[in-house]
C-alpha cells in the first residue's frame, strides 16, 4: 500500500521526462535560472530604451507629449530634418576626428608608459599609482579643472608659457581652430591611465624566454618590440581599442564642461548634438535620431570587431 504513494511523489516533479534525461533537464533549468536575471536586466535597461528611442525617432515628440501622451507618427520627417541640417555633418566629422585622435593618443602614450614600467627601478609602483589619478577623477571635475588651466587670460598654461618667453595668449578653448584639438588633448590625458593599466597587465603575460632568445639572436629593441611584443599583445590591444572606442564616441560631459560644443560649434559632436536637440531645443524626435546614429556607428564597429576576432580564431 505504501509503495505506489512513494513512487507517485517521486515522479510528480519530472512527469513526462525520461529518467535518463532528468539530470540533463535539471541542469538546463539551473542554467536558465542563472541566465534569466541577466536577460531580464538587458531587456529592461537596454532593450526597452533602445526600442523606445527608435520609435521616438519616428514621432512628433514634444514637451506637450509628457502631459497629453500624444506623440503622432510623422514618418521620416525627423530623420530628413536631421540629415538636412548642416550641423549634423559637422558634428559627425568632429566625432570621427575626436574619437580617432583620442584613441591614437591614448593608446600610443599608454603603450609607451606600459613598456617603460616593465623595467624595475625605485618608486616604480608609486609613479604608476600617481598616473592613475586622472582616470579616478570624475570627468566633469577634470573638464572644469582643465577649463581653468586652459583659460586664455588667467589659465595656468598660458601664464607658464608667458613666464618662459613663449606665446602666453593662446586661445585654447575660444578659437574655432584650437578648441577641438584642446578637447582631444584633455581626453587623451584622461584615457592614458586606462590604456597603460590594461597593456601593462598584458605585458606581464609575455614569456621572458622570448626576449632572452631575441637578445641571443642579436635582435634590436625595435625588432624585438615589433616581432614579439606587438603580436603577443594583439588580443589585449583589441580589447583596449574596442573599450576605448565605446567610451569615446559617446563622450558628452567632458565637452560640455570644457566648451559646451563651442566656439561656433567647433567641438560639436554627435553626443553633444543629441543633448542639444533633446534638452535645449526640446526636439526629442531629432535627439532620438542622432542617438540612433550613434548606436548604428557602435554596432558597425562591433560587427567589424567580431568578424576580425573570428578571422583570427580561424
C-alpha positions as CSV (number, residue, x, y, z in Angstrom):
1,X,0.0,0.0,0.0
2,X,2.9,2.4,0.7
3,X,5.0,1.7,-2.4
4,X,2.7,3.4,-5.1
5,X,2.5,6.5,-2.9
6,X,6.3,6.9,-2.7
7,X,6.6,6.3,-6.5
8,X,3.9,8.9,-7.3
9,X,5.5,11.5,-5.1
10,X,8.9,10.9,-6.6
11,X,7.7,11.0,-10.2
12,X,5.5,14.1,-9.9
13,X,8.1,16.9,-10.4
14,X,9.6,15.2,-13.5
15,X,6.4,13.8,-15.1
16,X,6.8,13.2,-18.8
17,X,10.6,13.4,-18.6
18,X,12.5,10.1,-19.1
19,X,14.6,9.0,-16.1
20,X,17.9,9.1,-18.2
21,X,17.2,12.7,-19.2
22,X,16.2,14.0,-15.8
23,X,19.8,15.2,-14.7
24,X,20.3,17.0,-18.0
25,X,16.8,18.6,-17.7
26,X,17.6,19.8,-14.2
27,X,21.0,21.1,-15.3
28,X,19.4,23.1,-18.2
29,X,16.8,24.6,-15.8
30,X,19.6,25.6,-13.5
31,X,21.5,27.2,-16.3
32,X,18.4,29.2,-17.4
33,X,17.9,30.2,-13.8
34,X,21.4,31.8,-13.6
35,X,21.0,33.4,-17.1
36,X,17.4,34.7,-16.5
37,X,18.3,37.7,-14.3
38,X,20.9,38.9,-16.8
39,X,18.5,38.6,-19.7
40,X,15.7,40.4,-17.7
41,X,18.2,43.2,-16.9
42,X,19.2,43.5,-20.5
43,X,15.6,43.6,-21.7
44,X,14.5,46.2,-19.1
45,X,17.5,48.6,-19.2
46,X,18.9,48.1,-22.7
47,X,16.2,46.5,-24.9
48,X,13.3,48.7,-23.9
49,X,15.2,52.1,-24.1
50,X,16.6,51.1,-27.5
51,X,13.2,50.2,-28.9
52,X,11.7,53.3,-27.3
53,X,14.4,55.5,-28.8
54,X,13.8,54.0,-32.3
55,X,10.1,54.6,-32.1
56,X,10.5,58.1,-30.8
57,X,12.6,59.0,-33.9
58,X,9.5,58.4,-36.0
59,X,7.2,60.5,-33.7
60,X,6.4,64.2,-33.3
61,X,7.5,64.1,-29.6
62,X,7.3,67.4,-27.8
63,X,7.2,68.6,-24.2
64,X,3.4,68.6,-24.6
65,X,3.6,64.8,-25.0
66,X,4.6,64.4,-21.4
67,X,1.2,65.8,-20.3
68,X,-1.1,64.6,-23.1
69,X,0.6,61.4,-24.0
70,X,0.0,62.2,-27.7
71,X,3.0,61.6,-30.0
72,X,1.7,61.1,-33.5
73,X,3.9,59.3,-36.1
74,X,5.5,61.6,-38.6
75,X,7.3,59.0,-40.7
76,X,10.9,60.0,-41.7
77,X,10.3,63.8,-41.0
78,X,12.7,63.8,-38.1
79,X,15.4,61.8,-40.0
80,X,15.1,64.1,-43.0
81,X,15.3,67.3,-40.9
82,X,18.4,66.0,-39.1
83,X,20.2,64.9,-42.2
84,X,19.5,68.2,-44.0
85,X,20.9,70.1,-41.0
86,X,24.5,71.3,-41.8
87,X,25.3,70.9,-38.1
88,X,24.8,67.2,-38.3
89,X,27.5,66.7,-40.9
90,X,29.9,68.9,-38.9
91,X,29.1,67.0,-35.7
92,X,29.7,63.7,-37.4
93,X,33.1,64.8,-38.7
94,X,34.1,66.2,-35.3
95,X,33.0,62.9,-33.7
96,X,35.2,60.9,-36.1
97,X,38.2,63.2,-35.6
98,X,37.7,63.3,-31.8
99,X,37.4,59.6,-31.5
100,X,40.4,58.7,-33.8
101,X,42.7,61.3,-32.3
102,X,41.8,60.3,-28.7
103,X,42.2,56.6,-29.4
104,X,45.6,57.1,-31.1
105,X,47.0,59.4,-28.5
106,X,45.7,57.3,-25.5
107,X,47.0,54.1,-27.0
108,X,50.5,55.3,-28.0
109,X,51.1,57.1,-24.7
110,X,49.6,54.2,-22.7
111,X,51.7,51.6,-24.5
112,X,54.9,53.7,-24.1
113,X,54.3,54.0,-20.4
114,X,53.4,50.3,-20.0
115,X,56.7,49.3,-21.7
116,X,58.6,51.8,-19.6
117,X,57.2,50.5,-16.3
118,X,58.1,46.9,-17.1
119,X,61.6,47.9,-16.1
120,X,62.4,47.7,-12.4
121,X,63.5,50.9,-10.7
122,X,62.9,52.7,-7.4
123,X,59.4,54.3,-7.0
124,X,58.1,52.3,-9.9
125,X,54.9,51.4,-8.0
126,X,54.4,54.9,-6.6
127,X,54.7,56.5,-10.1
128,X,52.2,54.0,-11.6
129,X,49.8,54.8,-8.8
130,X,50.1,58.6,-9.4
131,X,49.5,58.2,-13.1
132,X,46.1,56.5,-12.3
133,X,44.8,59.8,-10.8
134,X,43.4,61.3,-14.0
135,X,41.4,58.1,-14.5
136,X,40.0,58.2,-11.0
137,X,38.8,61.8,-11.1
138,X,35.2,62.3,-12.4
139,X,35.2,63.5,-16.0
140,X,33.2,66.6,-15.2
141,X,35.7,67.6,-12.5
142,X,38.6,67.0,-15.0
143,X,36.8,69.2,-17.5
144,X,36.3,72.1,-15.1
145,X,39.9,71.9,-13.9
146,X,41.2,71.9,-17.4
147,X,38.9,74.7,-18.4
148,X,40.6,76.8,-15.7
149,X,44.1,75.6,-16.8
150,X,43.4,76.5,-20.5
151,X,41.8,79.8,-19.9
152,X,43.2,82.3,-22.3
153,X,43.6,85.2,-19.8
154,X,44.0,83.6,-16.4
155,X,44.9,80.0,-17.2
156,X,48.0,78.3,-15.7
157,X,49.2,77.1,-19.0
158,X,49.3,80.5,-20.7
159,X,50.9,82.0,-17.6
160,X,53.6,79.4,-17.7
161,X,54.2,79.9,-21.4
162,X,54.4,83.7,-20.8
163,X,57.0,83.1,-18.0
164,X,59.3,81.1,-20.3
165,X,59.1,83.7,-23.1
166,X,56.6,81.9,-25.3
167,X,53.2,83.0,-26.6
168,X,51.1,83.2,-23.4
169,X,47.9,84.3,-25.1
170,X,46.9,81.1,-27.0
171,X,43.1,80.8,-27.2
172,X,43.0,77.1,-26.4
173,X,39.2,76.9,-25.9
174,X,37.9,80.1,-27.5
175,X,39.4,79.7,-31.0
176,X,37.4,77.5,-33.5
177,X,40.8,76.3,-34.8
178,X,42.2,75.3,-31.4
179,X,39.2,74.1,-29.4
180,X,38.8,70.6,-30.9
181,X,42.5,69.9,-30.5
182,X,42.4,71.1,-26.9
183,X,39.5,68.8,-26.1
184,X,41.2,65.9,-27.7
185,X,44.4,66.5,-25.7
186,X,42.4,66.7,-22.4
187,X,40.6,63.4,-23.3
188,X,44.0,61.8,-24.1
189,X,45.3,62.8,-20.7
190,X,42.2,61.2,-19.1
191,X,42.4,58.0,-21.0
192,X,46.2,57.3,-20.8
193,X,46.0,55.5,-17.3
194,X,43.3,53.0,-18.6
195,X,45.4,52.1,-21.6
196,X,48.6,51.8,-19.5
197,X,47.0,49.5,-16.9
198,X,45.5,47.1,-19.4
199,X,48.6,47.0,-21.6
200,X,50.9,46.7,-18.6
201,X,48.9,43.7,-17.5
202,X,49.2,42.2,-21.0
203,X,53.0,42.7,-21.0
204,X,53.3,40.7,-17.8
205,X,52.0,37.7,-19.7
206,X,54.6,37.8,-22.4
207,X,57.1,34.9,-21.8
208,X,60.5,36.2,-20.8
209,X,62.1,33.4,-22.7
210,X,61.1,35.1,-26.0
211,X,63.0,38.2,-25.1
212,X,66.0,36.2,-24.0
213,X,66.0,34.3,-27.3
214,X,65.8,37.6,-29.2
215,X,68.7,39.0,-27.3
216,X,70.8,36.0,-28.0
217,X,70.0,36.3,-31.7
218,X,71.1,40.0,-31.6
219,X,67.7,41.5,-32.3
220,X,67.5,45.2,-31.7
221,X,65.0,46.7,-29.3
222,X,62.7,47.9,-32.1
223,X,62.8,44.5,-33.8
224,X,62.0,42.7,-30.5
225,X,59.1,45.1,-29.9
226,X,57.7,44.7,-33.4
227,X,58.2,40.9,-33.7
228,X,57.5,39.8,-30.1
229,X,55.7,42.4,-28.0
230,X,53.1,43.6,-30.5
231,X,52.0,40.2,-31.8
232,X,51.7,38.8,-28.3
233,X,49.7,41.8,-27.2
234,X,47.3,41.7,-30.1
235,X,44.3,40.3,-28.1
236,X,44.8,42.9,-25.4
237,X,45.2,45.7,-27.9
238,X,41.9,44.7,-29.5
239,X,40.1,44.9,-26.1
240,X,41.7,48.3,-25.3
241,X,40.7,49.8,-28.6
242,X,37.2,48.4,-28.5
243,X,36.5,49.6,-25.0
244,X,38.2,53.0,-25.8
245,X,36.0,53.4,-28.9
246,X,32.8,52.7,-27.0
247,X,33.6,55.1,-24.2
248,X,35.0,57.9,-26.5
249,X,32.5,58.0,-29.3
250,X,29.6,59.0,-27.0
251,X,31.5,61.4,-24.7
252,X,29.3,64.3,-23.6
253,X,30.2,65.6,-20.1
254,X,33.8,66.4,-20.8
255,X,32.9,68.5,-23.9
256,X,30.1,70.3,-22.1
257,X,32.4,71.2,-19.2
258,X,35.2,72.4,-21.5
259,X,33.4,74.2,-24.4
260,X,29.7,73.4,-24.4
261,X,30.1,72.5,-28.0
262,X,31.5,75.8,-29.0
263,X,33.0,78.1,-30.1
264,X,30.9,78.4,-33.2
265,X,30.1,74.6,-33.0
266,X,33.8,73.8,-33.4
267,X,33.5,71.0,-30.8
268,X,30.0,69.9,-31.5
269,X,29.9,66.0,-31.7
270,X,27.0,63.6,-32.1
271,X,26.8,63.2,-28.3
272,X,26.5,67.0,-27.7
273,X,24.1,67.3,-30.6
274,X,21.8,64.7,-29.1
275,X,21.9,66.6,-25.8
276,X,21.2,70.0,-27.6
277,X,18.3,68.6,-29.7
278,X,16.6,66.9,-26.8
279,X,17.2,69.1,-23.8
280,X,18.0,72.6,-25.2
281,X,15.8,72.7,-28.3
282,X,13.3,70.2,-26.7
283,X,13.1,68.4,-30.1
284,X,13.1,64.9,-28.7
285,X,12.5,63.3,-32.1
286,X,15.6,64.8,-33.6
287,X,17.6,63.9,-30.5
288,X,16.4,60.3,-30.8
289,X,17.6,60.3,-34.5
290,X,21.1,61.4,-33.6
291,X,21.1,58.9,-30.7
292,X,20.2,56.1,-33.2
293,X,23.0,57.2,-35.5
294,X,25.4,56.8,-32.6
295,X,24.0,53.3,-31.9
296,X,24.4,52.4,-35.6
297,X,28.1,53.5,-35.6
298,X,28.8,51.5,-32.5
299,X,27.0,48.4,-34.0
300,X,29.0,48.6,-37.2
301,X,32.2,48.8,-35.2
302,X,31.2,45.9,-33.1
303,X,30.4,43.8,-36.2
304,X,33.9,44.5,-37.7
305,X,35.4,43.7,-34.3
306,X,33.6,40.3,-34.1
307,X,34.5,39.4,-37.7
308,X,38.1,40.3,-37.1
309,X,38.2,38.1,-34.0
310,X,36.5,35.3,-35.8
311,X,39.1,35.5,-38.6
312,X,42.0,35.5,-36.1
313,X,40.4,32.4,-34.4
314,X,40.4,30.5,-37.6
